[in-house]
Amino acid sequence: MSTATTDTTSLSPGARRLWTRSRGLLLALLLLVISGVVLAALQSGEQHGRLDPRSADRSGSRALARLLGAHGVTTQVVTTSEAAAAAAGPDSTLLVTDPDMLSDRQLANLRTATAHTPGRTVLLAPGPTTLDTLALGIRAKSPADTSPRPPACTFPAARRAGDALLGGLRYETSGTTIDRCYPIGDLPTLLRIPAPATGRDTILLGSSGLFHNQHLAERGNASLALQLLGEHKHLVWYLPSLSDPTSSPDDKRGFLDLIPSGWSWGLLQLGFAAVFAAFWRARRLGPLVPERLPVTVPATETTEGHARLYEQANARDRASAVLRSATRTRLAPLIGVPAAHAHTPEILLPAVHAHLTATPGTGSGLDALLFGPPPTDDKALVRLADQLDELETSIVSQDAVVSPERHAPREHPDS
């Protein structure tokens, strides 16, 4: 009975060795996947984003939505400008939680839909671009800290609410009929812009903190929020989204547009630093430095190694060319041909014929032997090597017979 064994080396490791090497990484990846699944399961409840009336998070607005519902106000949540424009009918309040996310076309559509209907529009922290698009004649100034502040105005809702959590963007306007409340440095953070012709007013808030669940019960936040959003029985709560299909492709900003300008300069500096580091660490070009080999390889092993490579590649043409070239190189000095003409048939062949005249029959086929085509198979290559060896041996022996004194050892003059 025989048992089969599988030898493993560092070049062909077995299953046990592969498991030993990679089990740490695999266990870490498994732990990461399990952690992600657990976190996703824990956060898969009814959680929504900031200022979402369905969210019970600290920055959500579920408490305000329920307070409005207790006072008979119905809240409709929309996520597209098209739905917001359709739902903002007469005697309704339109709340836009992030107007700066809207494109110029979306803002124009909302303004057209609400321009001739009575009601109210509440914009939370609109920036300069939004104000220019809406053409309200108001300019946004630098933001200030958010903290409880007195109303300091005659707007009835603000006076009844008293101190409230306001701040953020401040606004500057020259209108005489506009209510300016909760000022910071003579610039208000709450504006009420009436439109007597249509019975609609627009309210700008510099910050949205008083609508959050965590701040609603503080001071007069609940009272002010209820009066601002509960003026009419229907509230359209618009949560702008980047995935809104009604946004114009021309107005969408790409990923690179969202990167601050400072990051571009930082990346440019890092690029220069990387290039300089590459030049610094790059290998200097210069003359080759000879190094002693760790071992000495015998010439016979080198020759056998070349022969095996030729055999594996079936390079009979290359092997025969090497054999013929080496033979011609060795024969040239023996027959008096300069080394520069050792591979010129018109010079080498007549000299070889001249040295072989003493041996009849040996001069036939020299052209094919020294300059012929490559052999067609391995047997022909071996036969070619034998013939070249015989040719070289015959010339060497012929040269020794003709000039024996060249091969005899010289005596020292003093001997």
C-alpha positions in Angstrom: 0.0 0.0 0.0 1.5 3.3 -1.0 0.6 6.8 0.2 0.8 9.9 -2.0 2.5 12.9 -0.5 2.6 16.4 -1.8 5.8 18.3 -1.3 5.5 22.0 -0.6 8.1 24.6 -1.1 8.3 28.4 -0.8 7.5 28.6 -4.5 4.5 26.2 -4.3 3.0 26.5 -0.8 0.3 24.1 0.3 -3.1 24.9 1.7 -2.0 24.8 5.3 0.8 27.3 4.7 -1.5 29.6 2.7 -4.0 29.5 5.6 -1.3 30.2 8.1 -0.1 33.2 6.2 -3.4 34.8 5.4 -5.6 33.9 8.3 -4.8 37.2 10.1 -5.9 39.3 7.2 -9.0 37.1 6.5 -10.1 37.4 10.2 -9.6 41.2 10.1 -11.7 41.4 6.9 -14.4 39.2 8.5 -14.5 41.4 11.6 -14.8 44.5 9.5 -17.7 43.0 7.5 -19.5 41.9 10.7 -19.0 45.4 12.2 -20.5 47.0 9.1 -23.5 44.7 9.1 -24.1 45.4 12.8 -23.8 49.2 12.5 -26.1 49.1 9.4 -28.7 47.0 11.4 -28.5 49.4 14.3 -28.9 52.5 12.1 -31.6 51.0 9.8 -34.5 52.4 11.8 -36.5 55.4 10.9 -33.7 57.9 10.9 -33.6 60.8 8.5 -31.4 63.8 7.9 -31.1 67.2 9.4 -34.3 69.3 9.7 -36.3 66.3 8.6 -39.8 66.4 10.3 -39.7 62.6 10.5 -36.3 62.5 12.4 -36.1 62.2 16.1 -32.3 62.9 16.1 -31.0 66.0 17.9 -30.8 67.9 14.6 -34.2 66.5 13.3 -37.5 68.3 13.5 -40.1 65.7 14.6 -41.0 67.5 17.7 -41.9 70.7 15.8 -43.9 68.6 13.3 -45.9 67.1 16.1 -46.4 70.4 17.7 -47.7 71.8 14.5 -50.0 68.8 14.1 -51.4 69.4 17.6 -52.4 72.9 16.4 -54.2 71.6 13.3 -51.4 72.1 10.8 -50.9 69.4 8.2 -47.3 68.8 7.1 -46.4 67.6 3.7 -42.8 66.5 3.1 -41.5 66.9 -0.5 -38.0 66.4 -1.9 -38.2 67.9 -5.4 -38.8 71.5 -6.5 -41.5 70.3 -8.9 -43.5 68.7 -6.0 -42.9 71.8 -3.8 -44.2 74.1 -6.5 -47.3 72.0 -7.1 -48.1 71.7 -3.3 -47.5 75.4 -2.4 -51.1 76.5 -3.2 -53.1 79.3 -1.7 -53.1 79.8 2.1 -50.1 77.5 2.6 -46.7 77.9 4.0 -43.6 76.7 2.0 -40.5 76.0 4.1 -37.3 75.5 2.2 -34.7 74.0 4.6 -31.6 74.6 2.3 -32.3 77.0 -0.5 -28.6 77.3 -1.5 -28.8 73.7 -2.8 -31.3 74.8 -5.5 -30.3 75.8 -9.0 -31.3 79.1 -10.5 -34.0 77.3 -12.5 -35.5 75.6 -9.4 -35.6 78.9 -7.5 -37.2 80.7 -10.4 -39.9 77.9 -10.7 -40.7 78.2 -7.0 -40.9 82.0 -7.2 -43.3 81.7 -10.2 -45.5 79.2 -8.5 -45.9 81.3 -5.3 -45.7 84.8 -6.6 -49.5 85.3 -7.1 -50.9 83.1 -4.3 -51.5 84.2 -0.7 -49.4 82.4 1.9 -45.9 82.4 3.3 -42.4 81.3 2.2 -39.8 80.6 4.8 -36.2 80.4 3.7 -33.6 79.0 6.1 -30.1 80.7 5.9 -30.3 81.8 2.2 -26.9 82.9 0.9 -25.9 85.6 -1.6 -26.5 83.5 -4.7 -30.0 82.6 -3.6 -30.9 86.2 -2.7 -29.6 87.5 -6.1 -31.7 84.9 -8.0 -34.9 85.8 -6.0 -34.2 89.5 -6.5 -35.5 90.5 -3.1 -33.2 93.5 -2.7 -31.4 91.9 0.3 -27.7 91.3 0.8 -26.2 88.6 3.0 -23.4 89.6 5.4 -20.9 87.6 7.4 -22.4 85.1 9.8 -22.4 85.6 13.6 -22.6 83.2 16.5 -25.9 81.5 17.3 -27.3 82.3 20.7 -30.5 83.4 22.5 -31.3 87.0 21.5 -34.1 89.4 22.1 -36.4 90.3 19.1 -35.9 94.1 19.2 -38.6 94.6 16.6 -42.3 95.2 16.2 -43.1 91.9 14.4 -46.0 90.4 16.5 -44.8 86.8 16.2 -41.3 87.8 17.4 -42.6 90.0 20.3 -44.9 87.2 21.5 -42.0 84.6 21.4 -39.4 86.8 23.1 -35.9 85.6 23.3 -35.1 82.9 20.7 -32.1 81.1 19.3 -31.0 83.2 16.4 -27.7 84.0 14.6 -25.9 82.8 11.6 -26.2 84.9 8.5 -27.1 88.6 8.9 -29.0 90.5 6.3 -28.9 94.1 5.0 -31.8 95.8 3.3 -33.1 99.3 2.6 -36.8 98.4 2.5 -39.0 100.5 4.8 -41.8 97.9 5.2 -39.6 95.0 6.1 -39.6 93.7 9.7 -36.0 93.4 11.1 -35.7 91.2 14.2 -33.0 89.6 16.4 -30.3 92.0 15.2 -26.5 91.4 15.8 -24.5 94.6 15.3 -27.4 96.5 13.7 -27.9 93.7 11.2 -31.0 91.5 11.6 -31.0 87.7 11.5 -34.7 87.4 10.9 -36.5 89.4 8.1 -40.2 89.5 7.2 -40.8 90.8 3.7 -44.5 91.5 3.1 -46.2 91.6 -0.3 -49.5 93.4 0.2 -50.5 93.0 -3.4 -50.7 89.2 -3.2 -51.1 88.7 0.5 -48.0 86.6 0.7 -44.9 87.3 2.8 -41.4 85.9 2.8 -39.4 85.2 6.0 -35.6 84.8 6.0 -33.9 83.2 9.0 -30.1 83.4 9.4 -29.9 80.0 11.1 -32.2 77.0 11.6 -31.2 76.0 15.2 -34.5 76.9 16.8 -36.3 74.2 14.6 -34.1 71.4 15.9 -35.4 68.9 18.4 -32.6 69.6 20.9 -33.4 73.4 21.0 -37.2 73.5 20.5 -38.0 73.6 24.2 -35.5 76.4 25.0 -36.8 79.9 25.7 -39.2 81.1 23.0 -38.0 78.8 20.2 -41.2 76.7 20.1 -43.4 79.8 20.1 -41.5 81.5 17.3 -41.3 78.3 15.2 -45.0 77.6 15.7 -46.0 81.1 14.7 -43.7 81.2 11.7 -44.8 77.8 10.3 -48.3 77.6 11.6 -49.7 80.8 10.1 -51.6 78.6 7.6 -53.2 75.2 8.0 -51.1 73.5 5.3 -47.3 73.4 5.5 -45.1 72.2 2.6 -41.8 71.0 4.1 -39.3 71.0 1.2 -36.0 69.1 1.8 -33.8 69.8 -1.2 -31.8 66.9 -2.5 -28.8 66.6 -4.9 -30.7 63.7 -6.6 -33.6 66.0 -7.6 -34.3 65.1 -11.3 -35.7 68.6 -11.8 -32.3 70.3 -11.3 -30.6 71.5 -14.5 -27.6 69.6 -15.7 -25.9 72.9 -16.5 -26.2 74.0 -12.9 -25.0 70.8 -11.3 -21.5 71.0 -9.8 -19.1 68.2 -10.4 -16.9 66.6 -7.8 -14.0 68.9 -8.6 -16.2 71.9 -8.2 -17.0 70.9 -4.6 -13.3 70.9 -3.6 -12.2 74.2 -2.0 -9.6 76.3 -3.8 -7.1 75.8 -1.0 -7.0 72.1 -1.6 -6.0 72.6 -5.2 -2.9 74.6 -4.1 -2.2 72.0 -1.5 -2.3 69.2 -4.0 -0.1 71.2 -6.4 2.5 71.6 -3.6 2.3 67.9 -2.8 2.8 67.1 -6.5 6.0 69.2 -6.7 7.2 67.6 -3.5 6.7 64.1 -4.9 8.6 65.1 -8.1 11.5 66.5 -6.1 11.6 63.4 -3.9 11.7 61.2 -7.0 14.6 63.1 -8.4 16.4 63.0 -5.0 15.9 59.2 -4.5 16.4 58.2 -8.2 19.4 56.2 -9.2 22.2 58.4 -10.5 23.3 57.6 -14.0 27.0 57.1 -14.5 29.6 54.6 -15.6 29.1 50.9 -14.9 30.8 49.7 -11.8 32.4 46.2 -12.2 31.6 43.7 -9.5 33.2 40.4 -8.8 30.9 37.5 -9.2 30.3 35.5 -6.1 31.2 32.3 -7.9 33.3 31.3 -10.9 31.3 29.4 -13.6 33.4 27.0 -15.8 33.4 27.7 -19.5 32.1 24.2 -20.2 29.0 24.8 -18.0 28.4 28.1 -19.8 28.7 26.4 -23.2 26.3 23.6 -22.2 23.8 26.1 -20.8 23.8 28.0 -24.1 23.4 24.8 -26.0 20.4 23.7 -23.8 18.8 27.1 -24.4 19.3 26.8 -28.1 17.8 23.3 -28.0 14.7 24.4 -26.0 14.1 27.2 -28.5 14.8 25.1 -31.6 17.3 27.8 -32.6 19.3 25.7 -35.0 20.0 28.7 -37.2 21.5 30.6 -34.2 23.5 27.6 -33.1 24.9 26.9 -36.5 25.8 30.6 -37.1 27.8 30.6 -33.8 29.6 27.4 -34.7 30.5 28.6 -38.2 31.6 32.0 -36.9 33.8 30.5 -34.2 35.4 28.2 -36.8 36.1 31.0 -39.3 37.6 33.1 -36.5 40.0 30.4 -35.5 40.9 29.4 -39.0 41.7 32.9 -40.3 45.1 33.3 -38.4 46.1 29.7 -39.4 45.7 30.4 -43.1 47.1 33.9 -43.1 43.8 35.8 -43.5 43.4 39.0 -41.5 40.8 38.9 -38.7 38.8 41.7 -40.4 38.2 39.4 -43.4 37.6 36.2 -41.5 33.9 36.2 -42.4 34.3 37.3 -46.1 33.7 34.3 -48.3 35.7 35.8 -51.3 38.9 36.0 -49.2 38.5 33.1 -46.7 37.4 30.3 -49.0 40.4 30.6 -51.5 42.8 30.6 -48.6 41.2 27.5 -47.1 41.4 25.7 -50.5 45.0 26.6 -50.8 45.8 24.9 -47.4 43.8 21.8 -48.3 45.4 21.0 -51.7 47.7 18.5 -50.1 44.7 16.5 -48.9 42.6 15.5 -51.9 38.8 15.7 -51.5 38.9 17.8 -48.3 38.3 21.0 -50.2 34.9 20.1 -51.7 31.8 21.7 -50.2 33.7 24.3 -48.2 31.2 27.1 -49.2 28.2 25.1 -47.9 30.2 24.1 -44.8 31.4 27.5 -43.7 28.7 29.8 -45.2 25.8 27.5 -46.0 22.2 27.5 -44.8 21.2 26.5 -41.3 20.6 22.7 -40.7 17.0 21.4 -40.9 17.1 19.1 -37.8 19.3 18.3 -34.8 21.1 15.5 -36.6 22.2 17.8 -39.3 23.4 20.3 -36.7 25.5 17.6 -35.0 26.9 16.5 -38.4 27.8 20.2 -39.1 29.6 20.5 -35.8 31.6 17.3 -36.6 32.5 18.5 -40.1 33.6 21.9 -38.8 35.8 20.2 -36.2 37.3 17.9 -38.8 38.0 20.8 -41.1 39.8 22.7 -38.3 41.7 19.6 -37.3 42.9 19.0 -40.8 44.1 22.6 -41.3 45.9 22.5 -38.0 47.6 19.2 -38.8 48.4 20.4 -42.3 49.9 23.6 -40.9 52.0 21.6 -38.4 53.4 19.4 -41.3 54.3 22.3 -43.5 55.9 24.4 -40.8 57.1 22.1 -38.0 59.4 24.8 -36.6 56.4 26.9 -35.6 55.1 24.2 -33.4 58.5 23.0 -32.0 59.5 24.4 -28.6 62.1 27.1 -28.7 65.3 26.7 -26.7 66.5 29.4 -24.4 69.6 31.3 -25.7 71.5 30.6 -22.5 70.9 26.8 -22.6 
